[in-house]
C-alpha cells in the first residue's frame, strides 16, 4: 500500500516497527506519522516494499464506502491470461530484476564508476548504440529500441540524454545514483498496461528531447530547465494504474480521496517521482532549498499533463502568441514553454509516422476498452471512449486528433515554426486521413458523424488522455 510518511532518514521502519526504531528516528514516535493529508508539506511519499504488498493483497486496503471492485489488483488489470504458475515468476523478476542484480554485483566487485561514458556500454548492443546516435530524429522507433535494449529503453535512453547534455557532470550527479533512480522509475511503470508503461515514458522522453533542440528553446533554456524537462518526461506517468481519473473517483479509490478528485493521477505520478528522488538521494548533495525547488517544479510540469486542464493551458498559450508576450528570458515563461513542450510530447503519437502512430493508437484503445469491459462486468457506468461496442479505434482516434491534438500542435507550430513542426502537422493530417478511410460512416453520414466525435471529445480530454493522453 502507499503511504505518506513524515520526513525522516530513509530506510526507517514501516509503521509496525515504529517502537523498535523509535530511537533512530524521533518522528516515528508520533502516531500521526502516517498521513493521508495532501496538505502536509512535510510528507514523503514512499512505496512500501516497492508496492509489492499491493500486488499480493490487492491495490486497495479495505475501507468503508469503497466499491467492491477495489479488491481487484490494478497491477494485473491488463495482464493477459496466463497459467497460475507464471504470476509468481513475474513477481520474482520484479523483486530481483536483472538491472538491480547487475548494479549490486558491480558495486560488490568494486567496479569503477568514474567514467560517465562507459559504465553502460557493456549493456548496449551495437544496433542500440547506432540508434542512439539518431535519437533526435522524429521517426525514432522506440519499439525497436526497446527490443534492442531488452526492455530497458527508458533507462538507457534517459541516461544517454542526461550524458549528452552534460547534465551528470554539470550537476555533479553520482553515476550509480542516476542509474539506480532510472531503474526504479522504469520498474515502477506497470508494463502490463498496453499503453501507459515504460515504453510510453521513453517515447515521451525522446519527443521532449526533439523539442528541447528546437532553435527557440535551445537558445533560451538553461541546463536546469533541460534537466527538469527530461526528468518530468521520464516520470510523467509513473505508477499509472491503467485506468483513468473518473474510474478512480467513481470506485472511491483512496488516491481520489487523497487528492480530492483533482488531478488525481498526475499528483500520484509526481509524488511517486519525488519518492524515488529521495529514496536514491539523487540530489542529496545539493542545498535543501534547491532540491525542494526541483521537486516543486517537477510537480508543476507533471501536473500540466492533466488533460482535463487542456483548454486552460491552450488558451493561455494562444494568448501569449497573439500578444507576442512570451519572453523566454524570464524563468516563469521558460517554465511555461516546458509545460507546453511536455504536453505536446505526451500526446504526440498522432504526429508520428503512420507505422509508429498506428501501434500507439491500437495500444491506447486496447487499454480504454479493457477498462470499459471491467466497468461492464461490475455494472458501472461505462466511461467515454471505453465502450468497445460503441467505438472503434478509428472513431476514437479521429475525435482525439480533431479536438485535442490539432488545436495544440497548431499553436505549437505558431510558437516554433520549424521543419519539425511542419513534419508533425503533415503526419497528423495523413494519419487522420488513414483512420478516416477505415471509418466509412465518418464520411457517410455527417449528422451522425458529428454527434459522436463531440461526445468523444468531452471526456477524451479527461479520460483517454489522462492516461497520458491518447497518448497519454
C-alpha positions as CSV (number, residue, x, y, z in Angstrom):
1,X,0.0,0.0,0.0
2,X,1.1,3.6,-0.5
3,X,1.6,5.9,2.4
4,X,2.7,9.4,3.2
5,X,5.4,9.3,5.9
6,X,6.6,12.4,7.7
7,X,10.2,13.2,6.6
8,X,12.8,11.2,8.4
9,X,16.0,9.4,7.3
10,X,15.2,7.0,4.5
11,X,15.2,3.4,5.4
12,X,13.2,3.9,8.6
13,X,10.9,1.2,9.6
14,X,7.3,0.8,8.5
15,X,4.5,1.5,11.0
16,X,4.5,-1.9,12.5
17,X,8.1,-1.5,13.6
18,X,7.9,2.0,15.0
19,X,8.5,1.1,18.6
20,X,11.7,-0.8,17.6
21,X,13.1,2.0,15.7
22,X,11.9,5.0,17.7
23,X,15.4,5.8,18.9
24,X,16.7,6.0,15.4
25,X,14.0,8.4,14.2
26,X,12.2,10.5,16.8
27,X,9.5,11.4,14.2
28,X,8.3,7.8,14.3
29,X,7.2,8.2,17.9
30,X,4.4,10.4,16.5
31,X,1.3,8.3,15.9
32,X,0.3,10.6,13.2
33,X,3.3,9.9,11.1
34,X,1.3,8.0,8.6
35,X,-0.9,10.6,6.9
36,X,-3.3,10.8,4.0
37,X,-3.4,14.6,4.3
38,X,-2.3,16.0,1.0
39,X,-1.7,19.4,2.6
40,X,1.0,18.1,4.8
41,X,4.1,19.6,3.2
42,X,6.4,17.5,5.2
43,X,5.0,14.3,3.9
44,X,7.3,11.9,2.0
45,X,5.8,9.5,-0.5
46,X,7.2,6.0,-0.1
47,X,6.4,2.8,-1.9
48,X,6.0,0.2,0.8
49,X,8.2,-2.6,-0.4
50,X,8.0,-1.2,-3.9
51,X,4.2,-1.6,-3.8
52,X,4.8,-5.4,-3.7
53,X,2.4,-5.6,-0.8
54,X,-0.3,-4.3,-3.1
55,X,0.4,-7.0,-5.7
56,X,-0.2,-9.6,-3.1
57,X,-3.3,-8.4,-1.2
58,X,-4.9,-6.1,-3.9
59,X,-4.4,-2.5,-4.8
60,X,-6.8,-1.2,-2.1
61,X,-6.9,-1.6,1.6
62,X,-10.4,-2.3,3.0
63,X,-12.3,0.8,3.8
64,X,-15.9,1.8,4.3
65,X,-17.8,3.1,1.3
66,X,-15.4,1.6,-1.3
67,X,-16.8,-0.1,-4.3
68,X,-16.4,-3.9,-4.2
69,X,-14.2,-3.6,-7.3
70,X,-11.5,-2.1,-5.3
71,X,-10.3,-5.5,-4.2
72,X,-9.1,-6.1,-7.7
73,X,-5.4,-5.8,-8.2
74,X,-4.7,-3.0,-10.7
75,X,-1.2,-4.4,-11.3
76,X,-2.8,-7.4,-13.1
77,X,-5.7,-5.4,-14.6
78,X,-4.3,-5.6,-18.1
79,X,-2.4,-8.9,-17.8
80,X,-3.2,-11.4,-20.5
81,X,-4.4,-14.8,-19.4
82,X,-1.5,-16.9,-18.1
83,X,-1.0,-20.0,-16.2
84,X,-1.2,-19.7,-12.5
85,X,2.4,-20.6,-12.1
86,X,3.6,-17.7,-14.2
87,X,2.4,-15.0,-11.9
88,X,4.9,-15.8,-9.1
89,X,7.6,-15.8,-11.7
90,X,6.7,-12.2,-12.7
91,X,6.8,-11.1,-9.1
92,X,10.2,-12.7,-8.7
93,X,11.5,-10.9,-11.8
94,X,10.3,-7.6,-10.3
95,X,11.8,-8.3,-6.9
96,X,15.1,-9.4,-8.3
97,X,15.4,-7.6,-11.6
98,X,18.4,-8.0,-13.8
99,X,19.1,-4.3,-13.5
100,X,19.3,-4.3,-9.7
101,X,21.3,-7.5,-9.7
102,X,23.8,-6.1,-12.2
103,X,24.1,-2.8,-10.3
104,X,24.6,-4.7,-7.0
105,X,27.2,-7.1,-8.4
106,X,29.1,-4.1,-9.9
107,X,29.2,-2.4,-6.6
108,X,30.3,-5.6,-4.8
109,X,33.1,-6.1,-7.3
110,X,34.2,-2.6,-6.6
111,X,33.8,-1.7,-10.3
112,X,34.9,1.8,-11.0
113,X,32.2,4.3,-11.9
114,X,34.3,7.4,-12.6
115,X,33.9,7.1,-16.4
116,X,30.5,8.5,-17.1
117,X,30.5,7.5,-20.7
118,X,31.2,3.8,-20.5
119,X,29.5,2.4,-17.4
120,X,26.6,1.3,-19.5
121,X,28.4,0.4,-22.7
122,X,28.5,-3.3,-21.9
123,X,24.7,-3.3,-21.7
124,X,24.2,-1.8,-25.1
125,X,24.3,-3.8,-28.2
126,X,25.7,-2.3,-31.4
127,X,22.4,-1.6,-33.0
128,X,21.1,0.2,-30.0
129,X,24.2,2.4,-29.9
130,X,23.6,3.2,-33.6
131,X,20.0,4.2,-32.8
132,X,21.1,6.5,-30.0
133,X,23.2,8.4,-32.5
134,X,20.0,9.4,-34.2
135,X,17.9,9.9,-31.0
136,X,17.0,13.4,-32.1
137,X,15.2,12.3,-35.3
138,X,11.4,12.3,-35.3
139,X,11.0,8.8,-36.9
140,X,12.9,7.3,-34.0
141,X,11.4,3.8,-33.5
142,X,11.1,3.4,-29.7
143,X,9.6,-0.1,-30.1
144,X,12.7,-1.3,-31.9
145,X,14.9,0.4,-29.4
146,X,13.1,-1.2,-26.5
147,X,13.6,-4.7,-28.1
148,X,17.3,-4.0,-28.7
149,X,17.8,-3.0,-25.1
150,X,15.9,-6.0,-23.8
151,X,13.0,-3.9,-22.4
152,X,15.2,-1.2,-20.9
153,X,14.5,1.6,-23.3
154,X,13.6,4.2,-20.6
155,X,16.8,3.6,-18.6
156,X,19.2,3.6,-21.5
157,X,17.6,6.5,-23.5
158,X,17.2,8.8,-20.5
159,X,20.7,8.1,-19.2
160,X,22.1,8.7,-22.7
161,X,20.3,12.1,-22.9
162,X,21.5,13.2,-19.4
163,X,25.0,12.4,-20.6
164,X,24.6,14.0,-24.0
165,X,23.5,17.3,-22.4
166,X,26.4,17.1,-19.9
167,X,23.9,17.2,-17.0
168,X,25.6,14.5,-15.0
169,X,28.9,16.3,-14.9
170,X,27.4,19.8,-14.6
171,X,25.2,18.9,-11.6
172,X,27.8,16.6,-10.2
173,X,25.3,13.7,-10.1
174,X,26.5,10.3,-8.8
175,X,26.6,7.9,-11.7
176,X,25.4,5.0,-9.5
177,X,22.5,7.0,-8.1
178,X,21.4,8.1,-11.5
179,X,21.4,4.6,-12.7
180,X,19.5,3.4,-9.6
181,X,17.0,6.1,-10.0
182,X,16.3,5.3,-13.6
183,X,16.0,1.6,-12.9
184,X,13.5,2.3,-10.1
185,X,11.5,4.6,-12.4
186,X,11.4,2.0,-15.1
187,X,10.3,-0.7,-12.7
188,X,7.5,1.4,-11.3
189,X,5.8,1.7,-14.6
190,X,3.3,-1.2,-15.0
191,X,4.3,-3.0,-18.1
192,X,1.1,-5.0,-18.0
193,X,-0.6,-1.8,-19.2
194,X,-0.9,-1.9,-23.0
195,X,-0.2,1.9,-23.2
196,X,0.8,3.6,-20.0
197,X,4.1,1.7,-19.5
198,X,7.8,2.4,-19.5
199,X,8.0,2.4,-23.3
200,X,5.5,5.2,-23.5
201,X,7.6,7.1,-21.0
202,X,10.7,6.5,-23.1
203,X,8.8,7.7,-26.2
204,X,7.7,10.9,-24.5
205,X,11.3,11.5,-23.3
206,X,12.6,11.1,-26.8
207,X,10.0,13.5,-28.1
208,X,10.8,16.0,-25.4
209,X,14.5,15.8,-26.5
210,X,13.4,16.7,-30.0
211,X,11.5,19.8,-28.7
212,X,14.4,20.9,-26.5
213,X,16.6,21.0,-29.6
214,X,14.2,23.3,-31.4
215,X,16.0,26.7,-32.0
216,X,13.7,28.8,-30.0
217,X,14.1,26.6,-26.9
218,X,17.7,25.6,-27.4
219,X,18.8,29.2,-27.4
220,X,16.9,30.1,-24.2
221,X,16.7,27.1,-21.9
222,X,19.2,26.7,-19.1
223,X,20.8,23.4,-18.2
224,X,18.4,23.3,-15.2
225,X,15.4,23.7,-17.5
226,X,16.7,20.8,-19.6
227,X,17.2,18.6,-16.6
228,X,13.7,19.3,-15.3
229,X,12.2,18.6,-18.8
230,X,13.9,15.2,-19.2
231,X,13.1,14.1,-15.6
232,X,9.4,15.2,-16.0
233,X,9.1,13.3,-19.3
234,X,10.6,10.1,-17.8
235,X,8.3,10.2,-14.8
236,X,5.2,11.9,-16.0
237,X,3.0,8.7,-15.9
238,X,4.9,6.9,-13.1
239,X,2.9,4.0,-11.5
240,X,-0.1,4.6,-13.8
241,X,-2.8,2.1,-12.8
242,X,-4.1,1.7,-16.4
243,X,-7.4,3.3,-15.6
244,X,-8.4,7.0,-15.7
245,X,-9.4,9.5,-13.1
246,X,-13.2,9.2,-13.4
247,X,-12.8,5.5,-12.8
248,X,-10.8,6.1,-9.6
249,X,-13.4,8.6,-8.4
250,X,-16.5,6.5,-9.0
251,X,-14.9,3.5,-7.3
252,X,-14.0,5.6,-4.3
253,X,-10.3,4.9,-4.7
254,X,-8.2,6.2,-1.9
255,X,-6.0,8.3,-4.3
256,X,-9.1,10.1,-5.4
257,X,-9.9,11.0,-1.8
258,X,-6.2,11.9,-1.1
259,X,-6.1,14.4,-3.9
260,X,-9.7,15.5,-3.6
261,X,-10.7,14.4,-7.0
262,X,-8.3,16.9,-8.6
263,X,-5.5,15.8,-11.0
264,X,-5.5,12.5,-9.1
265,X,-3.2,10.6,-11.4
266,X,-0.9,13.5,-12.1
267,X,-0.4,14.2,-8.4
268,X,0.3,10.5,-7.8
269,X,2.9,10.4,-10.6
270,X,4.6,13.5,-9.2
271,X,4.6,12.2,-5.6
272,X,5.9,8.8,-6.8
273,X,8.7,10.6,-8.6
274,X,9.6,12.6,-5.5
275,X,9.7,9.4,-3.5
276,X,12.2,7.9,-5.9
277,X,14.3,11.0,-5.9
278,X,14.5,10.9,-2.1
279,X,15.0,7.2,-2.0
280,X,18.1,7.3,-4.2
281,X,19.3,10.6,-2.7
282,X,19.9,11.8,-6.3
283,X,20.0,15.4,-5.3
284,X,21.2,15.0,-1.6
285,X,24.4,16.8,-2.4
286,X,22.5,20.0,-3.3
287,X,21.3,22.5,-0.7
288,X,17.9,21.5,0.7
289,X,16.3,24.6,-0.8
290,X,17.5,23.6,-4.3
291,X,16.4,20.0,-4.1
292,X,12.9,21.1,-2.8
293,X,12.8,23.6,-5.7
294,X,13.5,20.8,-8.2
295,X,10.7,18.7,-6.7
296,X,8.2,21.6,-6.8
297,X,9.0,22.5,-10.4
298,X,8.9,18.8,-11.4
299,X,5.4,18.7,-10.0
300,X,4.4,21.8,-11.9
301,X,5.5,20.1,-15.2
302,X,3.8,16.8,-14.5
303,X,0.5,18.4,-13.3
304,X,0.4,20.3,-16.6
305,X,-0.2,16.9,-18.4
306,X,-3.7,16.7,-16.9
307,X,-5.8,16.6,-20.0
308,X,-8.8,18.0,-18.1
309,X,-6.9,21.3,-18.0
310,X,-6.1,21.3,-21.7
311,X,-8.2,24.3,-22.6
312,X,-6.7,26.3,-19.7
313,X,-3.2,25.8,-20.9
314,X,-4.0,26.1,-24.6
315,X,-5.9,29.4,-24.1
316,X,-3.0,30.9,-22.1
317,X,-0.6,29.7,-24.8
318,X,-2.7,31.2,-27.5
319,X,-3.0,34.5,-25.7
320,X,0.8,34.7,-25.3
321,X,1.2,34.1,-29.0
322,X,-1.5,36.5,-30.1
323,X,0.0,39.3,-27.9
324,X,3.6,38.3,-28.6
325,X,4.2,38.4,-24.8
326,X,6.1,35.1,-24.3
327,X,9.6,36.2,-23.2
328,X,11.9,33.2,-22.7
329,X,14.3,35.4,-20.9
330,X,12.0,35.1,-17.9
331,X,12.2,31.9,-15.9
332,X,8.4,31.7,-15.5
333,X,7.9,31.9,-19.3
334,X,10.6,29.3,-19.9
335,X,8.9,27.0,-17.4
336,X,5.6,27.6,-19.2
337,X,7.2,26.7,-22.5
338,X,8.5,23.5,-20.9
339,X,4.9,22.7,-19.7
340,X,3.6,23.1,-23.3
341,X,6.5,21.0,-24.7
342,X,5.7,18.2,-22.3
343,X,2.0,18.4,-23.1
344,X,2.9,18.1,-26.8
345,X,5.3,15.2,-26.1
346,X,2.7,13.4,-24.1
347,X,0.2,13.3,-26.9
348,X,2.4,13.4,-30.0
349,X,1.7,9.9,-31.2
350,X,-0.8,11.0,-33.9
351,X,2.1,13.2,-35.2
352,X,4.5,10.3,-35.6
353,X,4.9,8.4,-38.9
354,X,2.0,6.0,-39.5
355,X,3.9,2.8,-38.7
356,X,4.6,4.1,-35.2
357,X,1.4,6.1,-34.7
358,X,-0.8,3.2,-35.6
359,X,0.8,1.0,-32.9
360,X,0.3,3.5,-30.2
361,X,-3.3,4.1,-31.3
362,X,-4.0,0.4,-31.0
363,X,-2.4,0.1,-27.6
364,X,-4.2,3.1,-26.0
365,X,-7.5,1.9,-27.4
366,X,-6.9,-1.5,-26.0
367,X,-6.4,0.0,-22.6
368,X,-9.6,2.1,-22.9
369,X,-11.7,-0.9,-24.0
370,X,-10.3,-3.1,-21.3
371,X,-11.4,-0.5,-18.7
372,X,-14.8,-0.5,-20.3
373,X,-15.0,-4.3,-20.0
374,X,-14.2,-4.0,-16.3
375,X,-16.9,-1.3,-15.9
376,X,-19.5,-3.5,-17.6
377,X,-18.5,-6.5,-15.5
378,X,-19.1,-4.6,-12.3
379,X,-22.2,-2.7,-13.6
380,X,-20.5,0.7,-13.5
381,X,-21.3,3.5,-16.0
382,X,-19.0,2.9,-19.0
383,X,-16.6,5.8,-19.4
384,X,-16.5,7.7,-22.7
385,X,-14.2,6.1,-25.3
386,X,-14.1,2.8,-23.3
387,X,-17.1,1.0,-24.8
388,X,-15.8,-1.3,-27.5
389,X,-19.3,-1.9,-28.8
390,X,-20.0,1.8,-29.4
391,X,-16.5,2.9,-30.5
392,X,-13.8,1.8,-32.9
393,X,-10.1,2.5,-32.9
394,X,-10.7,4.8,-35.9
395,X,-13.5,6.8,-34.3
396,X,-11.6,7.3,-31.1
397,X,-8.5,8.5,-33.0
398,X,-10.4,10.8,-35.3
399,X,-12.2,12.5,-32.4
400,X,-9.0,12.8,-30.4
401,X,-7.0,14.2,-33.3
402,X,-9.7,16.7,-34.2
403,X,-10.5,18.1,-30.8
404,X,-7.3,17.7,-28.8
405,X,-4.2,17.2,-30.9
406,X,-4.8,19.5,-33.9
407,X,-5.5,22.6,-31.7
408,X,-2.5,22.1,-29.6
409,X,0.0,21.4,-32.4
410,X,-1.3,24.2,-34.5
411,X,-0.4,26.6,-31.7
412,X,2.9,24.9,-31.1
413,X,3.7,25.4,-34.8
414,X,3.0,29.2,-34.3
415,X,5.4,29.2,-31.4
416,X,8.1,27.1,-33.1
417,X,7.7,27.4,-36.8
418,X,10.3,24.9,-37.9
419,X,10.7,21.9,-40.2
420,X,9.9,19.6,-37.3
421,X,6.6,21.4,-36.6
422,X,5.6,21.1,-40.2
423,X,6.6,17.4,-40.3
424,X,4.4,16.7,-37.3
425,X,1.4,18.5,-38.8
426,X,1.9,16.6,-42.0
427,X,1.9,13.2,-40.3
428,X,-1.1,14.3,-38.3
429,X,-3.1,15.1,-41.4
430,X,-2.0,11.8,-43.2
431,X,-2.8,9.7,-40.1
432,X,-6.2,11.3,-39.7
433,X,-7.0,10.6,-43.3
434,X,-5.8,7.0,-42.9
435,X,-8.2,6.5,-39.9
436,X,-11.0,8.2,-41.7
437,X,-10.6,5.8,-44.6
438,X,-11.1,2.9,-42.1
439,X,-14.3,4.6,-40.8
440,X,-16.7,4.7,-43.7
441,X,-19.6,6.0,-41.5
442,X,-17.5,9.1,-40.7
443,X,-17.7,10.3,-44.2
444,X,-21.1,8.8,-45.0
445,X,-23.5,10.4,-42.5
446,X,-22.3,13.8,-41.5
447,X,-25.0,14.4,-39.0
448,X,-24.3,11.2,-37.0
449,X,-20.6,11.6,-37.5
450,X,-20.8,14.9,-35.7
451,X,-22.6,13.9,-32.6
452,X,-20.2,11.0,-31.9
453,X,-16.9,12.9,-32.2
454,X,-18.4,15.6,-30.0
455,X,-19.3,13.1,-27.4
456,X,-15.9,11.5,-27.8
457,X,-14.1,14.7,-27.1
458,X,-15.7,15.9,-24.0
459,X,-14.1,13.2,-22.0
460,X,-11.3,12.3,-24.3
461,X,-9.8,15.2,-22.7
462,X,-10.1,13.9,-19.3
463,X,-10.2,10.4,-20.0
464,X,-8.4,9.0,-22.8
465,X,-5.8,11.4,-22.3
466,X,-5.5,11.5,-18.7
467,X,-3.6,8.4,-19.3
468,X,-1.2,10.4,-20.9
469,X,-3.4,11.5,-23.4
470,X,-4.2,9.4,-26.3
471,X,-1.5,9.1,-25.6
472,X,-1.4,9.6,-22.7
